[in-house]
Amino acid sequence: MADVEKVEDSVHCRFSAWVKMPNVRDYVQKISSHHSVMVYGDWISTLTRVAEMLGLQPIVVIGK
């Protein structure tokens, strides 16, 4: 799980979070949009299976 540095109700999105990631460069190279999904808790295996069933390629960011 990545460390959340700051959260706010912003003008552009209903919810914006500044997240400290272990490898930002790798993440930026893999994304195709500037919108991401963030969930609380350890849902990695469940969401990875759902993504595979939907034909999506999940990018998992794990912090400290």
mmCIF file of the N, C-alpha and C atoms, coordinates in Angstrom:
data_MODEL
# 
_entry.id   MODEL 
# 
loop_
_atom_site.group_PDB 
_atom_site.id 
_atom_site.type_symbol 
_atom_site.label_atom_id 
_atom_site.label_alt_id 
_atom_site.label_comp_id 
_atom_site.label_asym_id 
_atom_site.label_entity_id 
_atom_site.label_seq_id 
_atom_site.pdbx_PDB_ins_code 
_atom_site.Cartn_x 
_atom_site.Cartn_y 
_atom_site.Cartn_z 
_atom_site.occupancy 
_atom_site.B_iso_or_equiv 
_atom_site.pdbx_formal_charge 
_atom_site.auth_seq_id 
_atom_site.auth_comp_id 
_atom_site.auth_asym_id 
_atom_site.auth_atom_id 
_atom_site.pdbx_PDB_model_num 
ATOM 1   N N  . MET A 1 1  ? 0.810   -1.167  0.000   1.00 0.00 ? 1  MET A N  1 
ATOM 2   C CA . MET A 1 1  ? 0.000   0.000   0.000   1.00 0.00 ? 1  MET A CA 1 
ATOM 3   C C  . MET A 1 1  ? 0.868   1.250   0.000   1.00 0.00 ? 1  MET A C  1 
ATOM 4   N N  . ALA A 1 2  ? 0.563   2.168   -0.878  1.00 0.00 ? 2  ALA A N  1 
ATOM 5   C CA . ALA A 1 2  ? 1.332   3.402   -0.982  1.00 0.00 ? 2  ALA A CA 1 
ATOM 6   C C  . ALA A 1 2  ? 0.939   4.360   0.134   1.00 0.00 ? 2  ALA A C  1 
ATOM 7   N N  . ASP A 1 3  ? 1.822   5.274   0.457   1.00 0.00 ? 3  ASP A N  1 
ATOM 8   C CA . ASP A 1 3  ? 1.560   6.249   1.511   1.00 0.00 ? 3  ASP A CA 1 
ATOM 9   C C  . ASP A 1 3  ? 0.809   7.443   0.952   1.00 0.00 ? 3  ASP A C  1 
ATOM 10  N N  . VAL A 1 4  ? -0.330  7.769   1.540   1.00 0.00 ? 4  VAL A N  1 
ATOM 11  C CA . VAL A 1 4  ? -1.103  8.934   1.129   1.00 0.00 ? 4  VAL A CA 1 
ATOM 12  C C  . VAL A 1 4  ? -0.549  10.140  1.867   1.00 0.00 ? 4  VAL A C  1 
ATOM 13  N N  . GLU A 1 5  ? -0.056  11.115  1.095   1.00 0.00 ? 5  GLU A N  1 
ATOM 14  C CA . GLU A 1 5  ? 0.544   12.312  1.667   1.00 0.00 ? 5  GLU A CA 1 
ATOM 15  C C  . GLU A 1 5  ? -0.487  13.404  1.937   1.00 0.00 ? 5  GLU A C  1 
ATOM 16  N N  . LYS A 1 6  ? -1.488  13.527  1.045   1.00 0.00 ? 6  LYS A N  1 
ATOM 17  C CA . LYS A 1 6  ? -2.458  14.612  1.151   1.00 0.00 ? 6  LYS A CA 1 
ATOM 18  C C  . LYS A 1 6  ? -3.715  14.230  0.382   1.00 0.00 ? 6  LYS A C  1 
ATOM 19  N N  . VAL A 1 7  ? -4.871  14.656  0.866   1.00 0.00 ? 7  VAL A N  1 
ATOM 20  C CA . VAL A 1 7  ? -6.154  14.382  0.212   1.00 0.00 ? 7  VAL A CA 1 
ATOM 21  C C  . VAL A 1 7  ? -6.952  15.675  0.207   1.00 0.00 ? 7  VAL A C  1 
ATOM 22  N N  . GLU A 1 8  ? -7.655  15.941  -0.905  1.00 0.00 ? 8  GLU A N  1 
ATOM 23  C CA . GLU A 1 8  ? -8.511  17.121  -0.935  1.00 0.00 ? 8  GLU A CA 1 
ATOM 24  C C  . GLU A 1 8  ? -9.654  16.949  -1.921  1.00 0.00 ? 8  GLU A C  1 
ATOM 25  N N  . ASP A 1 9  ? -10.688 17.733  -1.725  1.00 0.00 ? 9  ASP A N  1 
ATOM 26  C CA . ASP A 1 9  ? -11.817 17.826  -2.639  1.00 0.00 ? 9  ASP A CA 1 
ATOM 27  C C  . ASP A 1 9  ? -11.423 18.895  -3.644  1.00 0.00 ? 9  ASP A C  1 
ATOM 28  N N  . SER A 1 10 ? -10.964 18.485  -4.817  1.00 0.00 ? 10 SER A N  1 
ATOM 29  C CA . SER A 1 10 ? -10.386 19.438  -5.754  1.00 0.00 ? 10 SER A CA 1 
ATOM 30  C C  . SER A 1 10 ? -11.393 19.917  -6.793  1.00 0.00 ? 10 SER A C  1 
ATOM 31  N N  . VAL A 1 11 ? -10.976 20.892  -7.571  1.00 0.00 ? 11 VAL A N  1 
ATOM 32  C CA . VAL A 1 11 ? -11.828 21.477  -8.605  1.00 0.00 ? 11 VAL A CA 1 
ATOM 33  C C  . VAL A 1 11 ? -12.062 20.491  -9.743  1.00 0.00 ? 11 VAL A C  1 
ATOM 34  N N  . HIS A 1 12 ? -11.026 19.760  -10.143 1.00 0.00 ? 12 HIS A N  1 
ATOM 35  C CA . HIS A 1 12 ? -11.100 18.894  -11.322 1.00 0.00 ? 12 HIS A CA 1 
ATOM 36  C C  . HIS A 1 12 ? -11.716 17.532  -11.043 1.00 0.00 ? 12 HIS A C  1 
ATOM 37  N N  . CYS A 1 13 ? -11.478 17.004  -9.856  1.00 0.00 ? 13 CYS A N  1 
ATOM 38  C CA . CYS A 1 13 ? -11.994 15.694  -9.478  1.00 0.00 ? 13 CYS A CA 1 
ATOM 39  C C  . CYS A 1 13 ? -12.675 15.816  -8.125  1.00 0.00 ? 13 CYS A C  1 
ATOM 40  N N  . ARG A 1 14 ? -13.604 14.957  -7.881  1.00 0.00 ? 14 ARG A N  1 
ATOM 41  C CA . ARG A 1 14 ? -14.285 14.989  -6.588  1.00 0.00 ? 14 ARG A CA 1 
ATOM 42  C C  . ARG A 1 14 ? -13.324 14.652  -5.459  1.00 0.00 ? 14 ARG A C  1 
ATOM 43  N N  . PHE A 1 15 ? -12.360 13.823  -5.738  1.00 0.00 ? 15 PHE A N  1 
ATOM 44  C CA . PHE A 1 15 ? -11.408 13.382  -4.725  1.00 0.00 ? 15 PHE A CA 1 
ATOM 45  C C  . PHE A 1 15 ? -10.026 13.327  -5.360  1.00 0.00 ? 15 PHE A C  1 
ATOM 46  N N  . SER A 1 16 ? -9.078  14.003  -4.777  1.00 0.00 ? 16 SER A N  1 
ATOM 47  C CA . SER A 1 16 ? -7.698  13.963  -5.258  1.00 0.00 ? 16 SER A CA 1 
ATOM 48  C C  . SER A 1 16 ? -6.792  13.545  -4.112  1.00 0.00 ? 16 SER A C  1 
ATOM 49  N N  . ALA A 1 17 ? -5.850  12.679  -4.412  1.00 0.00 ? 17 ALA A N  1 
ATOM 50  C CA . ALA A 1 17 ? -4.907  12.213  -3.398  1.00 0.00 ? 17 ALA A CA 1 
ATOM 51  C C  . ALA A 1 17 ? -3.487  12.306  -3.944  1.00 0.00 ? 17 ALA A C  1 
ATOM 52  N N  . TRP A 1 18 ? -2.601  12.779  -3.120  1.00 0.00 ? 18 TRP A N  1 
ATOM 53  C CA . TRP A 1 18 ? -1.184  12.795  -3.443  1.00 0.00 ? 18 TRP A CA 1 
ATOM 54  C C  . TRP A 1 18 ? -0.581  11.590  -2.750  1.00 0.00 ? 18 TRP A C  1 
ATOM 55  N N  . VAL A 1 19 ? -0.031  10.675  -3.546  1.00 0.00 ? 19 VAL A N  1 
ATOM 56  C CA . VAL A 1 19 ? 0.432   9.394   -3.026  1.00 0.00 ? 19 VAL A CA 1 
ATOM 57  C C  . VAL A 1 19 ? 1.935   9.267   -3.232  1.00 0.00 ? 19 VAL A C  1 
ATOM 58  N N  . LYS A 1 20 ? 2.640   8.856   -2.191  1.00 0.00 ? 20 LYS A N  1 
ATOM 59  C CA . LYS A 1 20 ? 4.077   8.607   -2.283  1.00 0.00 ? 20 LYS A CA 1 
ATOM 60  C C  . LYS A 1 20 ? 4.255   7.169   -2.748  1.00 0.00 ? 20 LYS A C  1 
ATOM 61  N N  . MET A 1 21 ? 4.844   6.997   -3.937  1.00 0.00 ? 21 MET A N  1 
ATOM 62  C CA . MET A 1 21 ? 4.991   5.678   -4.546  1.00 0.00 ? 21 MET A CA 1 
ATOM 63  C C  . MET A 1 21 ? 6.446   5.236   -4.544  1.00 0.00 ? 21 MET A C  1 
ATOM 64  N N  . PRO A 1 22 ? 6.668   3.940   -4.458  1.00 0.00 ? 22 PRO A N  1 
ATOM 65  C CA . PRO A 1 22 ? 8.039   3.431   -4.462  1.00 0.00 ? 22 PRO A CA 1 
ATOM 66  C C  . PRO A 1 22 ? 8.726   3.581   -5.819  1.00 0.00 ? 22 PRO A C  1 
ATOM 67  N N  . ASN A 1 23 ? 7.971   3.555   -6.922  1.00 0.00 ? 23 ASN A N  1 
ATOM 68  C CA . ASN A 1 23 ? 8.581   3.639   -8.251  1.00 0.00 ? 23 ASN A CA 1 
ATOM 69  C C  . ASN A 1 23 ? 7.671   4.432   -9.196  1.00 0.00 ? 23 ASN A C  1 
ATOM 70  N N  . VAL A 1 24 ? 7.698   5.738   -9.066  1.00 0.00 ? 24 VAL A N  1 
ATOM 71  C CA . VAL A 1 24 ? 6.821   6.610   -9.854  1.00 0.00 ? 24 VAL A CA 1 
ATOM 72  C C  . VAL A 1 24 ? 7.121   6.492   -11.348 1.00 0.00 ? 24 VAL A C  1 
ATOM 73  N N  . ARG A 1 25 ? 8.370   6.431   -11.712 1.00 0.00 ? 25 ARG A N  1 
ATOM 74  C CA . ARG A 1 25 ? 8.745   6.362   -13.129 1.00 0.00 ? 25 ARG A CA 1 
ATOM 75  C C  . ARG A 1 25 ? 8.112   5.145   -13.816 1.00 0.00 ? 25 ARG A C  1 
ATOM 76  N N  . ASP A 1 26 ? 8.174   3.998   -13.170 1.00 0.00 ? 26 ASP A N  1 
ATOM 77  C CA . ASP A 1 26 ? 7.578   2.773   -13.708 1.00 0.00 ? 26 ASP A CA 1 
ATOM 78  C C  . ASP A 1 26 ? 6.072   2.934   -13.859 1.00 0.00 ? 26 ASP A C  1 
ATOM 79  N N  . TYR A 1 27 ? 5.419   3.501   -12.857 1.00 0.00 ? 27 TYR A N  1 
ATOM 80  C CA . TYR A 1 27 ? 3.975   3.713   -12.904 1.00 0.00 ? 27 TYR A CA 1 
ATOM 81  C C  . TYR A 1 27 ? 3.587   4.631   -14.066 1.00 0.00 ? 27 TYR A C  1 
ATOM 82  N N  . VAL A 1 28 ? 4.275   5.751   -14.211 1.00 0.00 ? 28 VAL A N  1 
ATOM 83  C CA . VAL A 1 28 ? 3.956   6.718   -15.268 1.00 0.00 ? 28 VAL A CA 1 
ATOM 84  C C  . VAL A 1 28 ? 4.147   6.106   -16.645 1.00 0.00 ? 28 VAL A C  1 
ATOM 85  N N  . GLN A 1 29 ? 5.134   5.252   -16.821 1.00 0.00 ? 29 GLN A N  1 
ATOM 86  C CA . GLN A 1 29 ? 5.369   4.616   -18.115 1.00 0.00 ? 29 GLN A CA 1 
ATOM 87  C C  . GLN A 1 29 ? 4.271   3.614   -18.463 1.00 0.00 ? 29 GLN A C  1 
ATOM 88  N N  . LYS A 1 30 ? 3.583   3.066   -17.462 1.00 0.00 ? 30 LYS A N  1 
ATOM 89  C CA . LYS A 1 30 ? 2.579   2.038   -17.708 1.00 0.00 ? 30 LYS A CA 1 
ATOM 90  C C  . LYS A 1 30 ? 1.156   2.575   -17.853 1.00 0.00 ? 30 LYS A C  1 
ATOM 91  N N  . ILE A 1 31 ? 0.870   3.753   -17.323 1.00 0.00 ? 31 ILE A N  1 
ATOM 92  C CA . ILE A 1 31 ? -0.514  4.243   -17.334 1.00 0.00 ? 31 ILE A CA 1 
ATOM 93  C C  . ILE A 1 31 ? -0.885  4.808   -18.699 1.00 0.00 ? 31 ILE A C  1 
ATOM 94  N N  . SER A 1 32 ? -2.188  4.830   -18.985 1.00 0.00 ? 32 SER A N  1 
ATOM 95  C CA . SER A 1 32 ? -2.666  5.410   -20.237 1.00 0.00 ? 32 SER A CA 1 
ATOM 96  C C  . SER A 1 32 ? -3.631  6.562   -19.972 1.00 0.00 ? 32 SER A C  1 
ATOM 97  N N  . SER A 1 33 ? -3.786  6.927   -18.709 1.00 0.00 ? 33 SER A N  1 
ATOM 98  C CA . SER A 1 33 ? -4.704  7.985   -18.316 1.00 0.00 ? 33 SER A CA 1 
ATOM 99  C C  . SER A 1 33 ? -4.172  8.639   -17.055 1.00 0.00 ? 33 SER A C  1 
ATOM 100 N N  . HIS A 1 34 ? -4.646  9.824   -16.758 1.00 0.00 ? 34 HIS A N  1 
ATOM 101 C CA . HIS A 1 34 ? -4.220  10.462  -15.518 1.00 0.00 ? 34 HIS A CA 1 
ATOM 102 C C  . HIS A 1 34 ? -5.200  10.187  -14.375 1.00 0.00 ? 34 HIS A C  1 
ATOM 103 N N  . HIS A 1 35 ? -6.184  9.328   -14.611 1.00 0.00 ? 35 HIS A N  1 
ATOM 104 C CA . HIS A 1 35 ? -7.116  8.917   -13.567 1.00 0.00 ? 35 HIS A CA 1 
ATOM 105 C C  . HIS A 1 35 ? -6.786  7.493   -13.137 1.00 0.00 ? 35 HIS A C  1 
ATOM 106 N N  . SER A 1 36 ? -6.737  7.291   -11.844 1.00 0.00 ? 36 SER A N  1 
ATOM 107 C CA . SER A 1 36 ? -6.440  5.976   -11.302 1.00 0.00 ? 36 SER A CA 1 
ATOM 108 C C  . SER A 1 36 ? -7.470  5.635   -10.232 1.00 0.00 ? 36 SER A C  1 
ATOM 109 N N  . VAL A 1 37 ? -7.539  4.375   -9.896  1.00 0.00 ? 37 VAL A N  1 
ATOM 110 C CA . VAL A 1 37 ? -8.438  3.914   -8.851  1.00 0.00 ? 37 VAL A CA 1 
ATOM 111 C C  . VAL A 1 37 ? -7.607  3.565   -7.627  1.00 0.00 ? 37 VAL A C  1 
ATOM 112 N N  . MET A 1 38 ? -8.073  4.018   -6.475  1.00 0.00 ? 38 MET A N  1 
ATOM 113 C CA . MET A 1 38 ? -7.382  3.721   -5.236  1.00 0.00 ? 38 MET A CA 1 
ATOM 114 C C  . MET A 1 38 ? -8.387  3.074   -4.289  1.00 0.00 ? 38 MET A C  1 
ATOM 115 N N  . VAL A 1 39 ? -8.012  1.954   -3.699  1.00 0.00 ? 39 VAL A N  1 
ATOM 116 C CA . VAL A 1 39 ? -8.901  1.279   -2.746  1.00 0.00 ? 39 VAL A CA 1 
ATOM 117 C C  . VAL A 1 39 ? -8.172  1.129   -1.411  1.00 0.00 ? 39 VAL A C  1 
ATOM 118 N N  . TYR A 1 40 ? -8.944  1.110   -0.344  1.00 0.00 ? 40 TYR A N  1 
ATOM 119 C CA . TYR A 1 40 ? -8.390  0.928   0.985   1.00 0.00 ? 40 TYR A CA 1 
ATOM 120 C C  . TYR A 1 40 ? -8.430  -0.550  1.349   1.00 0.00 ? 40 TYR A C  1 
ATOM 121 N N  . GLY A 1 41 ? -7.361  -1.046  1.918   1.00 0.00 ? 41 GLY A N  1 
ATOM 122 C CA . GLY A 1 41 ? -7.299  -2.441  2.310   1.00 0.00 ? 41 GLY A CA 1 
ATOM 123 C C  . GLY A 1 41 ? -6.555  -3.275  1.287   1.00 0.00 ? 41 GLY A C  1 
ATOM 124 N N  . ASP A 1 42 ? -6.415  -4.540  1.568   1.00 0.00 ? 42 ASP A N  1 
ATOM 125 C CA . ASP A 1 42 ? -5.683  -5.451  0.688   1.00 0.00 ? 42 ASP A CA 1 
ATOM 126 C C  . ASP A 1 42 ? -6.671  -6.204  -0.204  1.00 0.00 ? 42 ASP A C  1 
ATOM 127 N N  . TRP A 1 43 ? -6.948  -5.653  -1.373  1.00 0.00 ? 43 TRP A N  1 
ATOM 128 C CA . TRP A 1 43 ? -7.871  -6.241  -2.343  1.00 0.00 ? 43 TRP A CA 1 
ATOM 129 C C  . TRP A 1 43 ? -7.126  -6.674  -3.611  1.00 0.00 ? 43 TRP A C  1 
ATOM 130 N N  . ILE A 1 44 ? -5.815  -6.779  -3.534  1.00 0.00 ? 44 ILE A N  1 
ATOM 131 C CA . ILE A 1 44 ? -5.002  -7.038  -4.729  1.00 0.00 ? 44 ILE A CA 1 
ATOM 132 C C  . ILE A 1 44 ? -5.440  -8.297  -5.468  1.00 0.00 ? 44 ILE A C  1 
ATOM 133 N N  . SER A 1 45 ? -5.555  -9.425  -4.774  1.00 0.00 ? 45 SER A N  1 
ATOM 134 C CA . SER A 1 45 ? -5.878  -10.671 -5.482  1.00 0.00 ? 45 SER A CA 1 
ATOM 135 C C  . SER A 1 45 ? -7.283  -10.628 -6.085  1.00 0.00 ? 45 SER A C  1 
ATOM 136 N N  . THR A 1 46 ? -8.244  -10.098 -5.359  1.00 0.00 ? 46 THR A N  1 
ATOM 137 C CA . THR A 1 46 ? -9.619  -10.031 -5.871  1.00 0.00 ? 46 THR A CA 1 
ATOM 138 C C  . THR A 1 46 ? -9.713  -9.097  -7.076  1.00 0.00 ? 46 THR A C  1 
ATOM 139 N N  . LEU A 1 47 ? -9.149  -7.898  -6.959  1.00 0.00 ? 47 LEU A N  1 
ATOM 140 C CA . LEU A 1 47 ? -9.231  -6.937  -8.067  1.00 0.00 ? 47 LEU A CA 1 
ATOM 141 C C  . LEU A 1 47 ? -8.413  -7.381  -9.282  1.00 0.00 ? 47 LEU A C  1 
ATOM 142 N N  . THR A 1 48 ? -7.316  -8.086  -9.045  1.00 0.00 ? 48 THR A N  1 
ATOM 143 C CA . THR A 1 48 ? -6.531  -8.623  -10.164 1.00 0.00 ? 48 THR A CA 1 
ATOM 144 C C  . THR A 1 48 ? -7.339  -9.664  -10.929 1.00 0.00 ? 48 THR A C  1 
ATOM 145 N N  . ARG A 1 49 ? -8.047  -10.529 -10.219 1.00 0.00 ? 49 ARG A N  1 
ATOM 146 C CA . ARG A 1 49 ? -8.901  -11.526 -10.885 1.00 0.00 ? 49 ARG A CA 1 
ATOM 147 C C  . ARG A 1 49 ? -10.027 -10.864 -11.665 1.00 0.00 ? 49 ARG A C  1 
ATOM 148 N N  . VAL A 1 50 ? -10.665 -9.859  -11.079 1.00 0.00 ? 50 VAL A N  1 
ATOM 149 C CA . VAL A 1 50 ? -11.738 -9.140  -11.772 1.00 0.00 ? 50 VAL A CA 1 
ATOM 150 C C  . VAL A 1 50 ? -11.194 -8.459  -13.025 1.00 0.00 ? 50 VAL A C  1 
ATOM 151 N N  . ALA A 1 51 ? -10.032 -7.818  -12.922 1.00 0.00 ? 51 ALA A N  1 
ATOM 152 C CA . ALA A 1 51 ? -9.426  -7.161  -14.077 1.00 0.00 ? 51 ALA A CA 1 
ATOM 153 C C  . ALA A 1 51 ? -9.149  -8.166  -15.193 1.00 0.00 ? 51 ALA A C  1 
ATOM 154 N N  . GLU A 1 52 ? -8.632  -9.329  -14.838 1.00 0.00 ? 52 GLU A N  1 
ATOM 155 C CA . GLU A 1 52 ? -8.362  -10.364 -15.843 1.00 0.00 ? 52 GLU A CA 1 
ATOM 156 C C  . GLU A 1 52 ? -9.652  -10.813 -16.526 1.00 0.00 ? 52 GLU A C  1 
ATOM 157 N N  . MET A 1 53 ? -10.722 -10.963 -15.759 1.00 0.00 ? 53 MET A N  1 
ATOM 158 C CA . MET A 1 53 ? -12.006 -11.376 -16.333 1.00 0.00 ? 53 MET A CA 1 
ATOM 159 C C  . MET A 1 53 ? -12.553 -10.305 -17.291 1.00 0.00 ? 53 MET A C  1 
ATOM 160 N N  . LEU A 1 54 ? -12.237 -9.047  -17.006 1.00 0.00 ? 54 LEU A N  1 
ATOM 161 C CA . LEU A 1 54 ? -12.703 -7.947  -17.854 1.00 0.00 ? 54 LEU A CA 1 
ATOM 162 C C  . LEU A 1 54 ? -11.724 -7.618  -18.984 1.00 0.00 ? 54 LEU A C  1 
ATOM 163 N N  . GLY A 1 55 ? -10.603 -8.315  -19.032 1.00 0.00 ? 55 GLY A N  1 
ATOM 164 C CA . GLY A 1 55 ? -9.606  -8.065  -20.069 1.00 0.00 ? 55 GLY A CA 1 
ATOM 165 C C  . GLY A 1 55 ? -8.789  -6.809  -19.819 1.00 0.00 ? 55 GLY A C  1 
ATOM 166 N N  . LEU A 1 56 ? -8.661  -6.416  -18.555 1.00 0.00 ? 56 LEU A N  1 
ATOM 167 C CA . LEU A 1 56 ? -7.907  -5.216  -18.195 1.00 0.00 ? 56 LEU A CA 1 
ATOM 168 C C  . LEU A 1 56 ? -6.533  -5.595  -17.664 1.00 0.00 ? 56 LEU A C  1 
ATOM 169 N N  . GLN A 1 57 ? -5.602  -4.680  -17.767 1.00 0.00 ? 57 GLN A N  1 
ATOM 170 C CA . GLN A 1 57 ? -4.242  -4.884  -17.268 1.00 0.00 ? 57 GLN A CA 1 
ATOM 171 C C  . GLN A 1 57 ? -4.055  -4.025  -16.025 1.00 0.00 ? 57 GLN A C  1 
ATOM 172 N N  . PRO A 1 58 ? -4.165  -4.599  -14.825 1.00 0.00 ? 58 PRO A N  1 
ATOM 173 C CA . PRO A 1 58 ? -4.022  -3.777  -13.614 1.00 0.00 ? 58 PRO A CA 1 
ATOM 174 C C  . PRO A 1 58 ? -2.572  -3.377  -13.362 1.00 0.00 ? 58 PRO A C  1 
ATOM 175 N N  . ILE A 1 59 ? -2.387  -2.204  -12.777 1.00 0.00 ? 59 ILE A N  1 
ATOM 176 C CA . ILE A 1 59 ? -1.076  -1.753  -12.332 1.00 0.00 ? 59 ILE A CA 1 
ATOM 177 C C  . ILE A 1 59 ? -1.159  -1.660  -10.822 1.00 0.00 ? 59 ILE A C  1 
ATOM 178 N N  . VAL A 1 60 ? -0.442  -2.512  -10.141 1.00 0.00 ? 60 VAL A N  1 
ATOM 179 C CA . VAL A 1 60 ? -0.496  -2.563  -8.683  1.00 0.00 ? 60 VAL A CA 1 
ATOM 180 C C  . VAL A 1 60 ? 0.664   -1.757  -8.117  1.00 0.00 ? 60 VAL A C  1 
ATOM 181 N N  . VAL A 1 61 ? 0.340   -0.783  -7.272  1.00 0.00 ? 61 VAL A N  1 
ATOM 182 C CA . VAL A 1 61 ? 1.361   0.033   -6.620  1.00 0.00 ? 61 VAL A CA 1 
ATOM 183 C C  . VAL A 1 61 ? 1.343   -0.319  -5.138  1.00 0.00 ? 61 VAL A C  1 
ATOM 184 N N  . ILE A 1 62 ? 2.464   -0.792  -4.655  1.00 0.00 ? 62 ILE A N  1 
ATOM 185 C CA . ILE A 1 62 ? 2.559   -1.192  -3.242  1.00 0.00 ? 62 ILE A CA 1 
ATOM 186 C C  . ILE A 1 62 ? 3.636   -0.350  -2.579  1.00 0.00 ? 62 ILE A C  1 
ATOM 187 N N  . GLY A 1 63 ? 3.280   0.256   -1.491  1.00 0.00 ? 63 GLY A N  1 
ATOM 188 C CA . GLY A 1 63 ? 4.225   1.089   -0.740  1.00 0.00 ? 63 GLY A CA 1 
ATOM 189 C C  . GLY A 1 63 ? 4.934   0.291   0.325   1.00 0.00 ? 63 GLY A C  1 
ATOM 190 N N  . LYS A 1 64 ? 5.350   0.987   1.342   1.00 0.00 ? 64 LYS A N  1 
ATOM 191 C CA . LYS A 1 64 ? 6.108   0.385   2.448   1.00 0.00 ? 64 LYS A CA 1 
ATOM 192 C C  . LYS A 1 64 ? 5.343   -0.693  3.160   1.00 0.00 ? 64 LYS A C  1 
# 
